[in-house]
Amino acid sequence: MTGPDGDGTGQRPDRARAGVPVDRCLFVDDSGENVDAAVALGMTGVRFSEPADLHEPFGLIRAEA
């Protein structure tokens, strides 16, 4: 998936090719602006700065060493 540009058209070709309704799309990015644009289009957006930021949204539990 490409990142959203100003009006979010960056996602449209990929969504259409995948045949997935926008409300079933998940957009993950480290840019708050990109995540906000995806959410404005109706996607679920998750912002991350490091891999651990994705544990909670994806229900991942880190195994104890």
C-alpha positions as CSV (number, residue, x, y, z in Angstrom):
1,M,0.0,0.0,0.0
2,T,1.2,3.5,-0.7
3,G,1.1,6.2,1.8
4,P,-1.7,8.7,1.6
5,D,-1.0,11.9,-0.2
6,G,-2.9,15.2,0.3
7,D,-6.3,13.8,-0.4
8,G,-5.6,10.2,0.3
9,T,-5.6,9.1,-3.3
10,G,-2.4,7.1,-2.6
11,Q,-4.5,4.3,-1.2
12,R,-7.3,4.2,-3.8
13,P,-5.5,2.1,-6.4
14,D,-4.3,-0.5,-3.9
15,R,-7.7,-0.8,-2.2
16,A,-9.4,-1.2,-5.6
17,R,-6.9,-3.8,-6.7
18,A,-7.4,-5.8,-3.5
19,G,-11.2,-5.6,-3.7
20,V,-11.4,-4.7,0.0
21,P,-13.9,-2.1,1.4
22,V,-12.2,0.9,2.9
23,D,-13.7,0.1,6.4
24,R,-11.8,-3.3,6.3
25,C,-8.4,-1.7,5.6
26,L,-5.7,-1.3,8.2
27,F,-3.1,1.4,7.7
28,V,0.1,1.3,9.7
29,D,2.7,4.1,9.5
30,D,5.1,6.1,11.6
31,S,3.7,9.4,10.3
32,G,0.8,10.8,12.2
33,E,-0.2,12.9,9.2
34,N,-0.4,9.7,7.0
35,V,-2.4,7.8,9.7
36,D,-4.8,10.8,10.1
37,A,-5.4,10.9,6.3
38,A,-6.1,7.1,6.2
39,V,-8.5,7.4,9.1
40,A,-10.3,10.3,7.3
41,L,-10.8,8.0,4.4
42,G,-12.5,5.4,6.7
43,M,-9.6,3.1,7.4
44,T,-8.4,1.9,10.8
45,G,-5.1,3.7,11.4
46,V,-2.2,2.7,13.7
47,R,0.8,4.9,14.3
48,F,4.0,3.5,15.5
49,S,7.5,4.7,16.4
50,E,9.0,1.3,17.2
51,P,7.9,-2.4,16.9
52,A,6.7,-2.5,20.5
53,D,4.1,0.1,19.6
54,L,2.3,-2.6,17.6
55,H,2.0,-5.1,20.3
56,E,-1.2,-3.8,21.8
57,P,-3.1,-3.0,18.6
58,F,-2.4,-6.4,17.2
59,G,-2.8,-8.3,20.5
60,L,0.8,-9.5,20.5
61,I,2.3,-10.6,23.8
62,R,6.1,-10.6,24.0
63,A,7.4,-14.0,25.2
64,E,9.4,-13.9,28.4
65,A,13.1,-14.8,27.8
